[in-house]
């Protein structure tokens, strides 16, 4: 591998890494790049979802959905919630960058040799989506439940959101 080719290759790896780490969906209301939304189904029953973009990992989508569940629960005057239904999915899409055509010429004696290299890379992105149907309670229910304050504090600490 020539020195210039190696530099280009390393640049692509670094650029891809930066995109993957710097551009994931932030914790925000739903927009074209993803985010959270909720629908109230009854006095204490809600459908909460979080959709990430191609740079958001599955665990972050799960955590941000739980964070929204916690915030919603507390904002409605409740302290605990139970996830009664959960759906996690992902939508896959592929991006292929345009191919570069590179010609190298080399003269060996009286022979002129040309070589064409076609380069292009494909990237597959997975956009995670999490939907939780939750029932909220003022007092701790007997079944296993989430303490909304604890979940909110934990997720915010995990992602440096405090």
TORBA-355980 format. One record per residue: residue number from 1; x, y, z of N, C-alpha, C, O, CB in turn; residue in one letter. Coordinates in Angstrom, 1 decimal. Glycine has a CB too. Example, Ala and Ser with C-alpha at 12.3 -4.5 7.8 and 13.67 -1.06 7.14 Angstrom:
BEGIN
SITE   i   n_px   n_py   n_pz  ca_px  ca_py  ca_pz   c_px   c_py   c_pz   o_px   o_py   o_pz  cb_px  cb_py  cb_pz aa
SITE   1   13.2   -5.7    7.8   12.3   -4.5    7.8   13.2   -3.3    7.8   14.2   -3.3    8.5   11.3   -4.5    9.0  A
SITE   2   12.8   -2.2    7.1   13.7   -1.1    7.1   12.9    0.0    7.9   13.4    1.1    8.0   14.1   -0.6    5.7  S
This chain:
BEGIN
SITE   i   n_px   n_py   n_pz  ca_px  ca_py  ca_pz   c_px   c_py   c_pz   o_px   o_py   o_pz  cb_px  cb_py  cb_pz aa
SITE   1    0.9   -1.2    0.0    0.0    0.0    0.0    0.9    1.2    0.0    1.8    1.4    0.8   -1.0    0.0    1.2  X
SITE   2    0.7    2.1   -0.9    1.5    3.4   -1.0    1.2    4.3    0.2    0.1    4.1    0.8    1.2    4.1   -2.3  X
SITE   3    2.1    5.2    0.4    2.0    6.1    1.6    0.7    6.9    1.5    0.0    7.1    2.5    3.2    6.9    1.7  X
SITE   4    0.4    7.5    0.3   -0.8    8.3    0.1   -2.0    7.5    0.3   -3.0    7.9    0.9   -0.8    8.9   -1.3  X
SITE   5   -2.0    6.2   -0.2   -3.2    5.4   -0.1   -3.4    5.0    1.4   -4.6    5.0    1.9   -3.0    4.1   -0.8  X
SITE   6   -2.3    4.8    2.2   -2.5    4.5    3.6   -3.0    5.7    4.3   -3.9    5.6    5.2   -1.1    4.1    4.2  X
SITE   7   -2.6    6.9    4.0   -3.1    8.2    4.6   -4.6    8.3    4.3   -5.3    8.7    5.2   -2.3    9.4    4.2  X
SITE   8   -5.0    8.1    3.1   -6.4    8.2    2.7   -7.2    7.2    3.5   -8.3    7.5    3.9   -6.6    8.0    1.2  X
SITE   9   -6.7    6.0    3.6   -7.4    4.9    4.3   -7.6    5.3    5.8   -8.7    5.1    6.3   -6.6    3.6    4.2  X
SITE  10   -6.5    5.7    6.4   -6.6    6.1    7.8   -7.5    7.3    8.0   -8.3    7.4    9.0   -5.2    6.5    8.4  X
SITE  11   -7.5    8.3    7.1   -8.4    9.4    7.1   -9.9    8.9    7.1  -10.7    9.4    7.9   -8.2   10.4    6.0  X
SITE  12  -10.2    8.0    6.2  -11.6    7.4    6.1  -12.0    6.8    7.4  -13.1    6.9    7.9  -11.7    6.4    5.0  X
SITE  13  -11.1    6.0    8.0  -11.4    5.3    9.3  -11.6    6.3   10.4  -12.6    6.2   11.2  -10.2    4.4    9.7  X
SITE  14  -10.8    7.3   10.5  -10.9    8.4   11.6  -12.2    9.2   11.3  -12.9    9.4   12.3   -9.7    9.3   11.6  X
SITE  15  -12.5    9.5   10.1  -13.7   10.3    9.7  -14.9    9.5   10.1  -15.9   10.0   10.7  -13.7   10.7    8.2  X
SITE  16  -14.9    8.2    9.8  -16.1    7.4   10.1  -16.3    7.2   11.6  -17.4    7.3   12.1  -15.9    6.0    9.5  X
SITE  17  -15.2    7.1   12.3  -15.2    7.0   13.8  -15.8    8.3   14.4  -16.7    8.2   15.2  -13.9    6.7   14.4  X
SITE  18  -15.3    9.4   13.9  -15.9   10.7   14.4  -17.4   10.9   14.1  -18.1   11.3   14.9  -15.1   11.9   13.8  X
SITE  19  -17.8   10.4   12.9  -19.2   10.5   12.6  -20.0    9.6   13.5  -21.1   10.0   14.0  -19.5   10.1   11.2  X
SITE  20  -19.5    8.4   13.8  -20.2    7.5   14.6  -20.3    8.0   16.1  -21.4    7.7   16.7  -19.6    6.1   14.6  X
SITE  21  -19.3    8.6   16.6  -19.4    9.0   18.0  -19.9   10.4   18.2  -20.4   10.7   19.3  -18.0    9.0   18.5  X
SITE  22  -19.9   11.3   17.2  -20.3   12.7   17.4  -21.6   13.0   16.9  -22.2   14.1   17.3  -19.3   13.6   16.8  X
SITE  23  -22.2   12.2   16.2  -23.5   12.6   15.5  -24.7   11.7   15.9  -25.7   11.7   15.2  -23.3   12.5   14.1  X
SITE  24  -24.6   11.0   17.0  -25.8   10.2   17.4  -26.9   11.2   17.9  -26.6   12.3   18.2  -25.4    9.2   18.6  X
SITE  25  -28.1   10.7   17.8  -29.2   11.5   18.1  -29.1   11.9   19.6  -28.9   11.1   20.5  -30.6   10.7   17.9  X
SITE  26  -29.3   13.2   19.8  -29.3   13.7   21.2  -30.6   13.5   21.8  -31.6   13.2   21.2  -28.9   15.2   21.2  X
SITE  27  -30.7   13.8   23.1  -31.9   13.6   23.9  -32.7   14.9   23.6  -32.4   16.0   24.1  -31.7   13.4   25.4  X
SITE  28  -33.8   14.7   22.7  -34.5   15.9   22.2  -35.9   15.4   21.8  -36.1   14.2   21.6  -33.8   16.6   21.0  X
SITE  29  -36.9   16.3   21.7  -38.2   15.9   21.1  -37.9   15.4   19.7  -37.0   15.8   19.0  -39.2   17.1   21.1  X
SITE  30  -38.8   14.6   19.2  -38.7   13.9   17.9  -38.5   15.0   16.8  -39.3   16.0   16.7  -39.9   13.0   17.6  X
SITE  31  -37.6   14.8   15.9  -37.3   15.6   14.8  -36.8   14.8   13.6  -36.9   13.5   13.7  -36.3   16.8   15.1  X
SITE  32  -36.4   15.4   12.6  -35.9   14.6   11.4  -34.7   13.7   11.7  -34.5   12.7   11.0  -35.6   15.5   10.3  X
SITE  33  -34.0   14.0   12.8  -32.8   13.2   13.1  -33.1   12.3   14.3  -32.2   11.7   14.9  -31.6   14.1   13.5  X
SITE  34  -34.4   12.2   14.7  -34.8   11.2   15.7  -35.1   12.0   17.0  -35.1   13.2   17.0  -33.7   10.2   16.0  X
SITE  35  -35.4   11.3   18.1  -35.7   11.9   19.4  -36.9   11.1   20.0  -37.3   10.0   19.6  -36.1   13.3   19.2  X
SITE  36  -37.5   11.7   21.1  -38.5   11.1   21.8  -39.9   11.7   21.5  -40.0   12.8   21.0  -38.2   11.2   23.3  X
SITE  37  -40.9   10.9   21.8  -42.3   11.3   21.7  -43.1   10.5   22.6  -42.7    9.4   23.0  -42.8   11.2   20.2  X
SITE  38  -44.3   10.9   23.0  -45.2   10.2   23.8  -46.6   10.5   23.5  -47.0   11.5   22.9  -44.9   10.5   25.3  X
SITE  39  -47.5    9.5   23.8  -48.9    9.6   23.6  -49.6    9.1   24.9  -49.3    8.0   25.4  -49.4    8.8   22.4  X
SITE  40  -50.5   10.0   25.4  -51.2    9.6   26.6  -52.4    8.7   26.2  -53.2    9.1   25.3  -51.7   10.8   27.5  X
SITE  41  -52.5    7.5   26.8  -53.6    6.6   26.4  -54.7    6.5   27.4  -55.8    6.2   27.1  -53.0    5.2   26.2  X
SITE  42  -54.4    6.9   28.7  -55.4    7.0   29.8  -54.7    7.9   30.9  -53.7    8.4   30.6  -55.7    5.5   30.4  X
SITE  43  -55.4    8.0   32.0  -54.9    8.9   33.0  -53.5    8.6   33.4  -52.7    9.5   33.6  -55.8    8.8   34.2  X
SITE  44  -53.1    7.3   33.5  -51.8    6.9   34.0  -51.1    5.9   33.0  -50.2    5.2   33.4  -51.9    6.3   35.4  X
SITE  45  -51.6    5.9   31.8  -51.1    5.0   30.7  -50.5    5.8   29.6  -51.2    6.6   29.0  -52.2    4.0   30.3  X
SITE  46  -49.3    5.5   29.2  -48.6    6.3   28.1  -47.8    5.3   27.2  -47.3    4.3   27.6  -47.6    7.3   28.8  X
SITE  47  -47.7    5.7   26.0  -46.8    5.1   25.0  -45.7    6.1   24.8  -45.9    7.2   24.3  -47.6    4.8   23.6  X
SITE  48  -44.5    5.6   25.1  -43.3    6.5   25.0  -42.3    5.9   24.0  -42.1    4.7   24.0  -42.6    6.7   26.4  X
SITE  49  -41.8    6.7   23.1  -40.8    6.1   22.1  -39.6    7.0   22.0  -39.6    8.2   22.2  -41.5    6.0   20.8  X
SITE  50  -38.5    6.4   21.6  -37.3    7.1   21.2  -36.8    6.4   20.0  -36.6    5.2   19.9  -36.2    7.1   22.4  X
SITE  51  -36.5    7.3   19.0  -35.9    6.8   17.7  -34.5    7.5   17.5  -34.4    8.7   17.6  -36.8    7.1   16.5  X
SITE  52  -33.5    6.7   17.3  -32.2    7.2   17.0  -31.9    7.3   15.5  -32.7    6.9   14.7  -31.1    6.3   17.7  X
SITE  53  -30.8    7.9   15.2  -30.4    7.9   13.8  -29.3    6.8   13.6  -29.1    6.0   14.5  -29.8    9.3   13.4  X
SITE  54  -28.7    6.8   12.4  -27.7    5.8   12.1  -26.5    5.7   13.0  -25.7    4.8   12.9  -27.3    5.9   10.7  X
SITE  55  -26.3    6.7   13.8  -25.1    6.8   14.6  -25.4    6.5   16.1  -24.5    6.6   17.0  -24.4    8.2   14.5  X
SITE  56  -26.7    6.2   16.4  -27.1    5.9   17.8  -27.1    4.4   18.0  -27.7    3.7   17.3  -28.5    6.5   18.0  X
SITE  57  -26.4    4.0   19.1  -26.4    2.6   19.4  -27.7    2.2   20.1  -28.4    3.0   20.6  -25.2    2.2   20.2  X
SITE  58  -28.0    0.9   20.1  -29.2    0.4   20.6  -29.4    0.7   22.1  -30.5    1.1   22.6  -29.3   -1.1   20.4  X
SITE  59  -28.3    0.5   22.9  -28.4    0.8   24.3  -28.7    2.2   24.6  -29.5    2.5   25.6  -27.1    0.4   25.0  X
SITE  60  -28.2    3.1   23.9  -28.5    4.5   24.1  -30.0    4.8   23.8  -30.6    5.6   24.5  -27.6    5.4   23.2  X
SITE  61  -30.5    4.2   22.8  -32.0    4.3   22.5  -32.8    3.8   23.6  -33.8    4.4   24.0  -32.3    3.6   21.2  X
SITE  62  -32.4    2.7   24.2  -33.2    2.1   25.3  -33.1    3.0   26.5  -34.1    3.3   27.2  -32.6    0.7   25.7  X
SITE  63  -31.9    3.5   26.8  -31.7    4.4   27.9  -32.5    5.7   27.8  -33.1    6.2   28.7  -30.2    4.7   28.1  X
SITE  64  -32.5    6.3   26.6  -33.2    7.5   26.4  -34.7    7.4   26.4  -35.4    8.3   26.8  -32.7    8.2   25.0  X
SITE  65  -35.2    6.2   26.0  -36.6    5.9   26.1  -37.0    5.9   27.6  -38.0    6.4   28.0  -37.0    4.6   25.4  X
SITE  66  -36.1    5.2   28.4  -36.4    5.1   29.9  -36.3    6.5   30.5  -37.1    6.8   31.4  -35.4    4.1   30.5  X
SITE  67  -35.4    7.3   30.1  -35.3    8.6   30.6  -36.5    9.4   30.3  -37.1   10.1   31.2  -34.1    9.4   30.0  X
SITE  68  -37.1    9.3   29.1  -38.3   10.0   28.8  -39.5    9.5   29.6  -40.3   10.2   30.1  -38.6    9.9   27.3  X
SITE  69  -39.5    8.2   29.8  -40.6    7.6   30.7  -40.5    8.2   32.1  -41.5    8.5   32.7  -40.4    6.0   30.7  X
SITE  70  -39.3    8.3   32.6  -39.1    8.8   34.0  -39.6   10.3   34.0  -40.3   10.7   34.9  -37.7    8.7   34.4  X
SITE  71  -39.1   11.1   33.1  -39.5   12.5   33.1  -41.0   12.7   33.0  -41.6   13.5   33.7  -38.8   13.2   31.9  X
SITE  72  -41.6   11.9   32.1  -43.0   12.0   31.9  -43.8   11.6   33.1  -44.7   12.3   33.6  -43.5   11.1   30.7  X
SITE  73  -43.4   10.5   33.7  -44.0   10.0   35.0  -43.9   11.1   36.0  -45.0   11.4   36.7  -43.2    8.7   35.5  X
SITE  74  -42.8   11.7   36.3  -42.6   12.7   37.3  -43.4   14.0   36.9  -44.0   14.6   37.8  -41.2   13.1   37.5  X
SITE  75  -43.5   14.4   35.7  -44.2   15.6   35.3  -45.7   15.5   35.4  -46.4   16.5   35.6  -43.9   15.9   33.8  X
SITE  76  -46.2   14.2   35.4  -47.6   14.0   35.6  -48.0   13.7   37.1  -49.1   13.4   37.4  -48.1   12.8   34.7  X
SITE  77  -47.0   13.9   38.0  -47.3   13.7   39.4  -47.2   12.3   39.9  -47.6   12.0   41.0  -48.7   14.2   39.7  X
SITE  78  -46.5   11.4   39.2  -46.3   10.0   39.6  -44.9    9.8   40.0  -44.0   10.7   39.7  -46.7    9.0   38.5  X
SITE  79  -44.6    8.7   40.7  -43.2    8.4   41.2  -42.6    7.1   40.6  -41.4    7.0   40.6  -43.2    8.4   42.7  X
SITE  80  -43.5    6.2   40.2  -43.1    4.9   39.7  -43.7    4.6   38.4  -44.8    5.1   38.1  -43.4    3.8   40.8  X
SITE  81  -43.1    3.7   37.6  -43.8    3.2   36.4  -43.4    1.8   36.2  -42.3    1.3   36.5  -43.4    4.1   35.2  X
SITE  82  -44.3    1.1   35.5  -44.1   -0.3   35.1  -44.2   -0.3   33.6  -45.1    0.2   33.0  -45.2   -1.2   35.7  X
SITE  83  -43.2   -1.0   32.9  -43.3   -1.2   31.5  -44.1   -2.4   31.2  -43.7   -3.5   31.6  -41.8   -1.3   30.8  X
SITE  84  -45.3   -2.2   30.6  -46.2   -3.3   30.4  -46.1   -3.9   29.0  -46.5   -5.0   28.7  -47.7   -2.9   30.6  X
SITE  85  -45.4   -3.1   28.1  -45.2   -3.6   26.7  -43.9   -2.9   26.2  -43.7   -1.7   26.5  -46.4   -3.4   25.7  X
SITE  86  -43.1   -3.6   25.5  -41.8   -3.1   25.0  -41.6   -3.6   23.6  -41.8   -4.8   23.3  -40.6   -3.4   25.9  X
SITE  87  -41.2   -2.7   22.7  -40.8   -3.1   21.3  -39.6   -2.4   21.0  -39.5   -1.2   21.0  -42.0   -2.8   20.3  X
SITE  88  -38.6   -3.2   20.6  -37.3   -2.7   20.1  -37.1   -3.1   18.7  -37.3   -4.3   18.4  -36.1   -3.1   21.0  X
SITE  89  -36.8   -2.2   17.8  -36.5   -2.6   16.4  -35.4   -1.7   15.9  -35.0   -0.7   16.5  -37.8   -2.4   15.6  X
SITE  90  -35.1   -2.0   14.6  -34.1   -1.1   14.0  -34.4   -1.1   12.5  -34.8   -2.1   11.9  -32.6   -1.5   14.3  X
SITE  91  -34.1    0.0   11.9  -34.3    0.1   10.4  -32.9    0.2    9.8  -32.1    1.1   10.2  -35.2    1.4   10.0  X
SITE  92  -32.5   -0.6    8.9  -31.2   -0.6    8.3  -31.2    0.1    6.9  -32.2   -0.1    6.2  -30.7   -2.1    8.1  X
SITE  93  -30.2    0.9    6.7  -30.1    1.5    5.4  -28.6    1.5    5.0  -27.7    1.5    5.9  -30.6    3.0    5.4  X
SITE  94  -28.3    1.6    3.8  -26.9    1.5    3.3  -26.6    2.8    2.5  -27.4    3.2    1.7  -26.7    0.3    2.4  X
SITE  95  -25.4    3.3    2.7  -25.0    4.5    1.9  -23.7    4.0    1.2  -22.8    3.5    1.8  -24.7    5.7    2.9  X
SITE  96  -23.6    4.3   -0.1  -22.4    4.0   -0.8  -21.9    5.3   -1.4  -22.6    6.0   -2.1  -22.7    3.0   -2.0  X
SITE  97  -20.6    5.5   -1.0  -20.0    6.8   -1.5  -19.7    6.6   -3.0  -19.4    5.5   -3.4  -18.8    7.2   -0.7  X
SITE  98  -19.6    7.7   -3.7  -19.3    7.6   -5.1  -17.9    7.0   -5.3  -17.0    7.2   -4.5  -19.3    9.0   -5.8  X
SITE  99  -17.7    6.2   -6.3  -16.5    5.6   -6.6  -15.5    6.6   -7.2  -15.8    7.5   -8.0  -16.6    4.4   -7.6  X
SITE 100  -14.2    6.5   -6.7  -13.2    7.3   -7.3  -12.4    6.4   -8.3  -12.2    5.2   -8.1  -12.2    7.8   -6.2  X
SITE 101  -12.1    7.0   -9.4  -11.4    6.3  -10.5  -10.0    6.9  -10.4   -9.7    8.0  -10.6  -12.1    6.5  -11.9  X
SITE 102   -9.0    6.0  -10.2   -7.6    6.4  -10.1   -6.8    5.6  -11.2   -6.9    4.4  -11.3   -7.1    6.1   -8.7  X
SITE 103   -6.1    6.4  -11.9   -5.3    5.8  -13.0   -3.8    5.9  -12.6   -3.4    7.0  -12.3   -5.6    6.4  -14.4  X
SITE 104   -3.1    4.8  -12.7   -1.6    4.9  -12.4   -0.9    4.5  -13.7   -1.3    3.5  -14.3   -1.2    4.0  -11.2  X
SITE 105    0.1    5.2  -14.0    0.9    4.9  -15.3    2.3    4.6  -14.9    2.9    5.2  -14.0    0.8    6.0  -16.3  X
SITE 106    2.8    3.6  -15.5    4.2    3.2  -15.2    4.9    2.8  -16.5    4.3    2.1  -17.4    4.2    2.1  -14.2  X
SITE 107    6.1    3.3  -16.7    6.8    3.0  -17.9    7.9    2.0  -17.5    8.8    2.3  -16.7    7.4    4.2  -18.6  X
SITE 108    8.0    0.9  -18.1    9.0   -0.1  -17.9    9.7   -0.4  -19.2    9.1   -1.0  -20.1    8.4   -1.4  -17.3  X
SITE 109   10.9    0.1  -19.4   11.5    0.0  -20.7   10.8    0.8  -21.7   10.5    1.9  -21.6   11.7   -1.5  -21.1  X
SITE 110   10.4    0.1  -22.8    9.6    0.7  -23.9    8.1    0.4  -23.7    7.3    0.8  -24.6   10.1    0.1  -25.3  X
SITE 111    7.7   -0.1  -22.6    6.3   -0.5  -22.4    5.7    0.5  -21.4    6.2    0.7  -20.4    6.2   -2.0  -21.9  X
SITE 112    4.6    1.1  -21.9    3.8    2.0  -21.0    2.7    1.1  -20.4    1.9    0.5  -21.1    3.2    3.2  -21.8  X
SITE 113    2.6    1.1  -19.1    1.6    0.3  -18.4    0.6    1.2  -17.7    1.1    2.1  -16.9    2.2   -0.8  -17.5  X
SITE 114   -0.7    1.0  -17.9   -1.7    1.8  -17.1   -2.5    0.8  -16.3   -2.8   -0.3  -16.7   -2.6    2.6  -18.1  X
SITE 115   -2.9    1.3  -15.2   -3.8    0.5  -14.3   -4.9    1.4  -13.8   -4.6    2.5  -13.3   -3.0   -0.2  -13.1  X
SITE 116   -6.1    0.9  -13.8   -7.3    1.7  -13.3   -7.7    1.0  -12.0   -7.9   -0.2  -11.9   -8.5    1.7  -14.3  X
SITE 117   -7.9    1.8  -11.0   -8.4    1.4   -9.7   -9.7    2.1   -9.4   -9.8    3.3   -9.5   -7.4    1.6   -8.5  X
SITE 118  -10.7    1.3   -9.1  -12.0    1.9   -8.8  -12.2    1.7   -7.3  -12.2    0.6   -6.7  -13.2    1.3   -9.6  X
SITE 119  -12.5    2.8   -6.6  -12.6    2.8   -5.1  -14.0    3.4   -4.8  -14.4    4.4   -5.3  -11.5    3.5   -4.4  X
SITE 120  -14.6    2.8   -3.8  -15.8    3.3   -3.3  -16.2    2.5   -2.1  -15.9    1.3   -2.0  -17.0    3.3   -4.3  X
SITE 121  -16.7    3.1   -1.1  -17.1    2.3    0.2  -18.5    2.4    0.4  -19.2    3.4    0.1  -16.3    2.9    1.4  X
SITE 122  -19.0    1.3    1.0  -20.4    1.2    1.4  -20.5    1.2    2.9  -19.7    0.5    3.6  -21.2    0.0    0.8  X
SITE 123  -21.5    1.9    3.5  -21.7    1.9    4.9  -23.1    1.5    5.2  -24.0    2.0    4.6  -21.3    3.3    5.5  X
SITE 124  -23.3    0.6    6.2  -24.6    0.2    6.6  -24.9    0.8    7.9  -24.1    0.7    8.9  -24.8   -1.3    6.6  X
SITE 125  -26.1    1.5    8.1  -26.5    2.1    9.3  -27.7    1.5    9.8  -28.6    1.1    9.1  -26.7    3.6    9.1  X
SITE 126  -27.8    1.3   11.1  -28.9    0.8   11.8  -29.5    1.9   12.7  -28.8    2.4   13.5  -28.6   -0.5   12.6  X
SITE 127  -30.8    2.2   12.4  -31.5    3.2   13.2  -32.4    2.6   14.2  -33.4    2.0   13.9  -32.3    4.2   12.3  X
SITE 128  -32.0    2.6   15.5  -32.7    1.9   16.6  -34.0    2.7   17.0  -34.0    3.9   16.9  -31.9    1.7   17.8  X
SITE 129  -35.0    1.9   17.3  -36.3    2.5   17.8  -36.7    1.7   19.0  -36.7    0.5   19.0  -37.3    2.5   16.7  X
SITE 130  -37.2    2.4   20.0  -37.7    1.7   21.2  -39.0    2.3   21.6  -39.2    3.5   21.6  -36.7    1.9   22.4  X
SITE 131  -40.0    1.5   21.9  -41.3    1.9   22.3  -41.7    1.2   23.6  -41.7    0.0   23.7  -42.4    1.6   21.2  X
SITE 132  -42.0    2.0   24.6  -42.5    1.4   25.9  -43.9    1.9   26.2  -44.2    3.1   26.1  -41.5    1.8   27.0  X
SITE 133  -44.8    0.9   26.5  -46.1    1.3   27.1  -45.9    1.2   28.6  -45.6    0.2   29.1  -47.2    0.4   26.5  X
SITE 134  -46.2    2.3   29.3  -46.0    2.3   30.7  -47.3    2.7   31.5  -48.1    3.4   31.0  -44.9    3.4   31.1  X
SITE 135  -47.3    2.1   32.7  -48.4    2.5   33.6  -47.7    3.2   34.8  -46.7    2.7   35.3  -49.2    1.3   34.1  X
SITE 136  -48.2    4.4   35.1  -47.6    5.2   36.2  -48.3    5.1   37.5  -49.6    4.9   37.5  -47.5    6.7   35.8  X
SITE 137  -47.6    5.2   38.6  -48.2    5.0   40.0  -47.6    6.1   40.9  -46.4    6.5   40.8  -48.0    3.6   40.5  X
SITE 138  -48.4    6.6   41.8  -47.9    7.5   42.8  -47.1    6.8   43.9  -46.1    7.2   44.3  -49.1    8.3   43.5  X
SITE 139  -47.7    5.6   44.3  -47.0    4.8   45.3  -46.5    3.5   44.6  -46.9    3.1   43.6  -48.1    4.3   46.4  X
SITE 140  -45.4    3.0   45.3  -44.7    1.8   44.7  -45.7    0.6   44.6  -46.2    0.2   45.6  -43.5    1.5   45.5  X
SITE 141  -45.9    0.1   43.3  -46.8   -1.0   43.2  -46.0   -2.3   43.7  -44.8   -2.3   43.9  -47.2   -1.2   41.7  X
SITE 142  -46.8   -3.4   43.8  -46.3   -4.6   44.3  -45.4   -5.3   43.3  -44.4   -5.9   43.6  -47.4   -5.6   44.7  X
SITE 143  -45.7   -5.2   42.0  -44.9   -5.8   40.9  -43.6   -5.0   40.8  -43.5   -3.9   41.3  -45.7   -5.9   39.6  X
SITE 144  -42.7   -5.6   40.0  -41.4   -4.9   39.8  -41.7   -3.6   39.0  -42.4   -3.6   38.0  -40.4   -5.8   39.0  X
SITE 145  -41.1   -2.5   39.5  -41.3   -1.2   38.9  -40.1   -0.4   38.9  -39.1   -0.7   39.5  -42.5   -0.5   39.6  X
SITE 146  -40.1    0.7   38.1  -39.0    1.6   38.0  -39.3    2.8   38.9  -40.4    3.3   38.9  -38.7    2.1   36.6  X
SITE 147  -38.3    3.2   39.7  -38.4    4.5   40.5  -38.0    5.6   39.5  -36.8    5.6   39.1  -37.5    4.4   41.8  X
SITE 148  -38.9    6.5   39.2  -38.6    7.5   38.1  -37.4    8.4   38.5  -36.6    8.7   37.6  -39.9    8.3   37.9  X
SITE 149  -37.3    8.8   39.7  -36.2    9.7   40.1  -34.9    9.0   39.9  -33.9    9.5   39.5  -36.4   10.2   41.5  X
SITE 150  -34.8    7.7   40.4  -33.6    6.9   40.3  -33.2    6.7   38.8  -32.0    6.9   38.5  -33.7    5.6   41.0  X
SITE 151  -34.1    6.3   38.0  -33.8    6.1   36.6  -33.3    7.4   35.9  -32.3    7.3   35.2  -35.0    5.5   35.8  X
SITE 152  -34.0    8.5   36.2  -33.6    9.7   35.6  -32.2   10.1   36.0  -31.4   10.5   35.1  -34.6   10.8   36.0  X
SITE 153  -31.9   10.0   37.3  -30.6   10.4   37.8  -29.5    9.5   37.1  -28.4   10.0   36.7  -30.5   10.3   39.3  X
SITE 154  -29.8    8.2   37.1  -28.8    7.2   36.6  -28.5    7.4   35.1  -27.3    7.4   34.7  -29.3    5.8   36.8  X
SITE 155  -29.5    7.6   34.3  -29.3    7.8   32.8  -28.6    9.1   32.6  -27.7    9.2   31.7  -30.7    7.8   32.1  X
SITE 156  -29.0   10.2   33.3  -28.3   11.5   33.1  -26.9   11.4   33.5  -26.0   12.0   32.8  -29.0   12.6   33.9  X
SITE 157  -26.5   10.7   34.5  -25.1   10.6   34.9  -24.4    9.8   33.9  -23.2   10.1   33.5  -25.0    9.8   36.3  X
SITE 158  -25.0    8.7   33.4  -24.3    7.8   32.4  -23.9    8.6   31.2  -22.8    8.3   30.6  -25.2    6.7   32.0  X
SITE 159  -24.7    9.5   30.7  -24.4   10.3   29.5  -24.0   11.7   29.7  -23.9   12.5   28.8  -25.7   10.3   28.6  X
SITE 160  -23.6   12.0   31.0  -23.0   13.3   31.3  -24.0   14.5   31.0  -23.7   15.5   30.5  -21.8   13.6   30.5  X
SITE 161  -25.3   14.2   31.4  -26.3   15.2   31.1  -26.7   16.1   32.3  -27.6   16.9   32.2  -27.6   14.5   30.6  X
SITE 162  -26.0   15.9   33.4  -26.3   16.7   34.6  -25.9   18.1   34.5  -26.1   18.9   35.4  -25.7   16.0   35.8  X
